[in-house]
């Protein structure tokens, strides 16, 4: 079944003749980029959008992986924080962001005479609350992984078989998803969140979210790491650093990391 999906994916990409892959460096888009390169060779362009809402570490990973796969890669600077509607952080924030970024990506595809823009949305994503999908549909962006019914588990297993180092990479998302709807998105908040998460990553915790509730940091980690954070020395390091970066209260969410925890107040599950 999984191999049949892979075969169908290759067929779809081959029929496209040329593609621009919206490339984040994550599990799904890396897998898609690799298959696209195998099918289309130099008719593939990877584009990564760089802005304040994206962790710098993710851009570096994307750069290295595109080079490893052997495709042409562009990193495009964009300033989503110049959009007043986005900065207000409404529930349709992800729609506004995707519309802005993918409109730019479509223009790049036209400039390079590429037939299609494709993204790494997978079949599981259809079950989540993803307002950004509306923008994807409006702009006629193709999602080949979704079209052939490839799930996240499928993609991880196939990536492992293909020796892609991203096969077990933790999921990530833009830093704006750490800020509750209605709270203004600022460069200062994004900076604090990014520094805090990067620091905790370096302590050996792979999956972490630092949710920013004004001057309170709500830390989410996987259940297995909750016990690790009982260690006094580790807690003191985190508290010291996060206070240095402007948080006054530092809390650990006992429910652990879960995608879309910011949507629990509106009864939906989001893109994070």
NUGUVO-667853 format. One record per residue (C-alpha): x negated, y negated, z negated; residue number from 1. Coordinates in steps of 0.1 Angstrom, whole numbers, plus 5000, padded with zeros to 4 digits. Layout:
REM NUGUVO-667853
{rec {X, Y, Z}, NUM}
...
This chain:
REM NUGUVO-667853
{rec {5000, 5000, 5000}, 1}
{rec {4973, 4976, 4990}, 2}
{rec {4952, 4985, 5020}, 3}
{rec {4982, 4979, 5043}, 4}
{rec {4986, 4944, 5028}, 5}
{rec {4950, 4937, 5035}, 6}
{rec {4953, 4949, 5071}, 7}
{rec {4984, 4927, 5076}, 8}
{rec {4965, 4897, 5061}, 9}
{rec {4937, 4902, 5086}, 10}
{rec {4962, 4904, 5115}, 11}
{rec {4979, 4871, 5104}, 12}
{rec {4946, 4852, 5102}, 13}
{rec {4934, 4866, 5135}, 14}
{rec {4966, 4854, 5152}, 15}
{rec {4961, 4819, 5137}, 16}
{rec {4928, 4816, 5158}, 17}
{rec {4914, 4788, 5135}, 18}
{rec {4921, 4777, 5100}, 19}
{rec {4913, 4752, 5073}, 20}
{rec {4913, 4769, 5039}, 21}
{rec {4922, 4747, 5009}, 22}
{rec {4895, 4760, 4987}, 23}
{rec {4893, 4757, 4949}, 24}
{rec {4867, 4783, 4942}, 25}
{rec {4892, 4805, 4923}, 26}
{rec {4900, 4842, 4927}, 27}
{rec {4927, 4838, 4953}, 28}
{rec {4912, 4811, 4976}, 29}
{rec {4878, 4828, 4975}, 30}
{rec {4893, 4861, 4986}, 31}
{rec {4913, 4844, 5013}, 32}
{rec {4882, 4825, 5025}, 33}
{rec {4862, 4857, 5027}, 34}
{rec {4889, 4875, 5048}, 35}
{rec {4893, 4844, 5070}, 36}
{rec {4855, 4844, 5077}, 37}
{rec {4855, 4881, 5086}, 38}
{rec {4884, 4876, 5110}, 39}
{rec {4876, 4842, 5125}, 40}
{rec {4839, 4835, 5119}, 41}
{rec {4830, 4799, 5127}, 42}
{rec {4866, 4790, 5133}, 43}
{rec {4870, 4786, 5095}, 44}
{rec {4865, 4754, 5075}, 45}
{rec {4867, 4753, 5037}, 46}
{rec {4878, 4720, 5021}, 47}
{rec {4876, 4713, 4984}, 48}
{rec {4892, 4681, 4970}, 49}
{rec {4872, 4664, 4943}, 50}
{rec {4889, 4641, 4918}, 51}
{rec {4889, 4633, 4881}, 52}
{rec {4917, 4659, 4875}, 53}
{rec {4895, 4688, 4886}, 54}
{rec {4867, 4702, 4864}, 55}
{rec {4832, 4695, 4879}, 56}
{rec {4822, 4731, 4871}, 57}
{rec {4849, 4743, 4895}, 58}
{rec {4836, 4722, 4923}, 59}
{rec {4801, 4736, 4918}, 60}
{rec {4815, 4772, 4919}, 61}
{rec {4833, 4764, 4951}, 62}
{rec {4802, 4750, 4967}, 63}
{rec {4781, 4780, 4958}, 64}
{rec {4807, 4805, 4969}, 65}
{rec {4814, 4788, 5003}, 66}
{rec {4776, 4789, 5009}, 67}
{rec {4775, 4826, 4999}, 68}
{rec {4803, 4835, 5022}, 69}
{rec {4787, 4815, 5050}, 70}
{rec {4814, 4790, 5060}, 71}
{rec {4813, 4753, 5066}, 72}
{rec {4824, 4735, 5035}, 73}
{rec {4835, 4699, 5030}, 74}
{rec {4840, 4683, 4996}, 75}
{rec {4864, 4653, 4999}, 76}
{rec {4866, 4627, 4972}, 77}
{rec {4902, 4616, 4964}, 78}
{rec {4916, 4592, 4938}, 79}
{rec {4949, 4606, 4927}, 80}
{rec {4948, 4583, 4896}, 81}
{rec {4955, 4554, 4919}, 82}
{rec {4990, 4568, 4924}, 83}
{rec {5011, 4551, 4898}, 84}
{rec {5039, 4577, 4900}, 85}
{rec {5014, 4605, 4892}, 86}
{rec {4998, 4586, 4863}, 87}
{rec {5032, 4583, 4847}, 88}
{rec {5031, 4621, 4844}, 89}
{rec {5067, 4630, 4853}, 90}
{rec {5079, 4666, 4855}, 91}
{rec {5074, 4665, 4893}, 92}
{rec {5037, 4656, 4887}, 93}
{rec {5024, 4686, 4906}, 94}
{rec {5046, 4679, 4936}, 95}
{rec {5032, 4643, 4938}, 96}
{rec {4997, 4656, 4936}, 97}
{rec {5001, 4684, 4961}, 98}
{rec {5018, 4661, 4985}, 99}
{rec {4989, 4636, 4983}, 100}
{rec {4961, 4661, 4985}, 101}
{rec {4975, 4683, 5012}, 102}
{rec {4985, 4654, 5034}, 103}
{rec {4948, 4644, 5034}, 104}
{rec {4938, 4680, 5041}, 105}
{rec {4962, 4682, 5071}, 106}
{rec {4945, 4651, 5085}, 107}
{rec {4911, 4668, 5082}, 108}
{rec {4924, 4699, 5100}, 109}
{rec {4936, 4676, 5129}, 110}
{rec {4902, 4659, 5131}, 111}
{rec {4885, 4693, 5134}, 112}
{rec {4911, 4707, 5158}, 113}
{rec {4921, 4736, 5135}, 114}
{rec {4954, 4753, 5141}, 115}
{rec {4965, 4759, 5105}, 116}
{rec {4960, 4748, 5069}, 117}
{rec {4962, 4778, 5045}, 118}
{rec {4962, 4779, 5007}, 119}
{rec {4956, 4807, 4982}, 120}
{rec {4991, 4810, 4967}, 121}
{rec {4998, 4847, 4960}, 122}
{rec {5030, 4867, 4957}, 123}
{rec {5032, 4864, 4919}, 124}
{rec {5033, 4826, 4922}, 125}
{rec {5069, 4829, 4935}, 126}
{rec {5081, 4839, 4901}, 127}
{rec {5066, 4808, 4883}, 128}
{rec {5078, 4772, 4880}, 129}
{rec {5057, 4756, 4907}, 130}
{rec {5070, 4722, 4918}, 131}
{rec {5039, 4719, 4940}, 132}
{rec {5053, 4746, 4963}, 133}
{rec {5079, 4721, 4975}, 134}
{rec {5051, 4699, 4989}, 135}
{rec {5034, 4729, 5005}, 136}
{rec {5066, 4738, 5023}, 137}
{rec {5073, 4703, 5034}, 138}
{rec {5039, 4700, 5049}, 139}
{rec {5041, 4734, 5066}, 140}
{rec {5011, 4748, 5049}, 141}
{rec {5007, 4786, 5053}, 142}
{rec {5002, 4809, 5024}, 143}
{rec {4990, 4842, 5040}, 144}
{rec {4984, 4860, 5007}, 145}
{rec {5021, 4854, 4998}, 146}
{rec {5033, 4863, 5033}, 147}
{rec {5018, 4898, 5030}, 148}
{rec {5030, 4903, 4994}, 149}
{rec {4995, 4904, 4978}, 150}
{rec {4997, 4901, 4940}, 151}
{rec {4971, 4887, 4916}, 152}
{rec {4962, 4923, 4906}, 153}
{rec {4959, 4933, 4942}, 154}
{rec {4936, 4904, 4949}, 155}
{rec {4914, 4910, 4919}, 156}
{rec {4910, 4947, 4927}, 157}
{rec {4903, 4941, 4964}, 158}
{rec {4878, 4913, 4955}, 159}
{rec {4860, 4937, 4932}, 160}
{rec {4858, 4963, 4960}, 161}
{rec {4843, 4936, 4982}, 162}
{rec {4817, 4926, 4955}, 163}
{rec {4831, 4891, 4952}, 164}
{rec {4818, 4876, 4919}, 165}
{rec {4851, 4858, 4914}, 166}
{rec {4871, 4890, 4910}, 167}
{rec {4874, 4886, 4872}, 168}
{rec {4871, 4849, 4871}, 169}
{rec {4896, 4833, 4845}, 170}
{rec {4924, 4813, 4860}, 171}
{rec {4920, 4775, 4860}, 172}
{rec {4941, 4745, 4869}, 173}
{rec {4938, 4707, 4870}, 174}
{rec {4931, 4689, 4838}, 175}
{rec {4964, 4669, 4840}, 176}
{rec {4983, 4701, 4831}, 177}
{rec {4969, 4697, 4795}, 178}
{rec {4988, 4665, 4790}, 179}
{rec {5025, 4666, 4780}, 180}
{rec {5050, 4652, 4805}, 181}
{rec {5057, 4615, 4799}, 182}
{rec {5023, 4608, 4784}, 183}
{rec {5002, 4587, 4807}, 184}
{rec {4974, 4604, 4825}, 185}
{rec {4941, 4584, 4819}, 186}
{rec {4905, 4589, 4828}, 187}
{rec {4896, 4588, 4791}, 188}
{rec {4920, 4617, 4783}, 189}
{rec {4908, 4638, 4812}, 190}
{rec {4872, 4632, 4802}, 191}
{rec {4879, 4643, 4766}, 192}
{rec {4897, 4674, 4777}, 193}
{rec {4871, 4684, 4803}, 194}
{rec {4842, 4680, 4778}, 195}
{rec {4860, 4699, 4751}, 196}
{rec {4869, 4729, 4774}, 197}
{rec {4834, 4730, 4788}, 198}
{rec {4818, 4730, 4753}, 199}
{rec {4841, 4759, 4742}, 200}
{rec {4833, 4778, 4774}, 201}
{rec {4796, 4776, 4765}, 202}
{rec {4803, 4791, 4731}, 203}
{rec {4813, 4823, 4750}, 204}
{rec {4850, 4819, 4753}, 205}
{rec {4860, 4824, 4789}, 206}
{rec {4897, 4814, 4789}, 207}
{rec {4905, 4782, 4770}, 208}
{rec {4929, 4753, 4773}, 209}
{rec {4926, 4721, 4752}, 210}
{rec {4961, 4706, 4752}, 211}
{rec {4959, 4669, 4745}, 212}
{rec {4987, 4656, 4723}, 213}
{rec {4975, 4620, 4718}, 214}
{rec {4948, 4623, 4691}, 215}
{rec {4955, 4660, 4684}, 216}
{rec {4938, 4688, 4703}, 217}
{rec {4958, 4721, 4705}, 218}
{rec {4934, 4748, 4715}, 219}
{rec {4947, 4779, 4733}, 220}
{rec {4924, 4810, 4738}, 221}
{rec {4931, 4846, 4746}, 222}
{rec {4944, 4867, 4716}, 223}
{rec {4911, 4886, 4714}, 224}
{rec {4893, 4853, 4709}, 225}
{rec {4915, 4841, 4680}, 226}
{rec {4895, 4863, 4656}, 227}
{rec {4862, 4849, 4670}, 228}
{rec {4873, 4814, 4660}, 229}
{rec {4877, 4825, 4624}, 230}
{rec {4839, 4822, 4621}, 231}
{rec {4831, 4792, 4601}, 232}
{rec {4800, 4781, 4620}, 233}
{rec {4819, 4782, 4653}, 234}
{rec {4848, 4763, 4639}, 235}
{rec {4825, 4736, 4625}, 236}
{rec {4808, 4732, 4659}, 237}
{rec {4841, 4728, 4677}, 238}
{rec {4855, 4704, 4651}, 239}
{rec {4823, 4682, 4652}, 240}
{rec {4823, 4679, 4689}, 241}
{rec {4859, 4673, 4695}, 242}
{rec {4860, 4646, 4668}, 243}
{rec {4830, 4630, 4685}, 244}
{rec {4850, 4629, 4717}, 245}
{rec {4880, 4612, 4701}, 246}
{rec {4903, 4639, 4687}, 247}
{rec {4913, 4634, 4651}, 248}
{rec {4932, 4666, 4645}, 249}
{rec {4920, 4699, 4659}, 250}
{rec {4944, 4728, 4659}, 251}
{rec {4944, 4764, 4671}, 252}
{rec {4976, 4777, 4688}, 253}
{rec {4984, 4810, 4672}, 254}
{rec {5003, 4822, 4702}, 255}
{rec {4971, 4821, 4722}, 256}
{rec {4965, 4811, 4758}, 257}
{rec {4996, 4813, 4781}, 258}
{rec {5003, 4798, 4815}, 259}
{rec {5027, 4769, 4814}, 260}
{rec {5028, 4763, 4776}, 261}
{rec {5035, 4726, 4783}, 262}
{rec {5068, 4736, 4801}, 263}
{rec {5082, 4754, 4770}, 264}
{rec {5100, 4722, 4760}, 265}
{rec {5119, 4721, 4793}, 266}
{rec {5124, 4759, 4796}, 267}
{rec {5102, 4765, 4826}, 268}
{rec {5068, 4780, 4834}, 269}
{rec {5044, 4758, 4853}, 270}
{rec {5013, 4759, 4876}, 271}
{rec {4990, 4764, 4846}, 272}
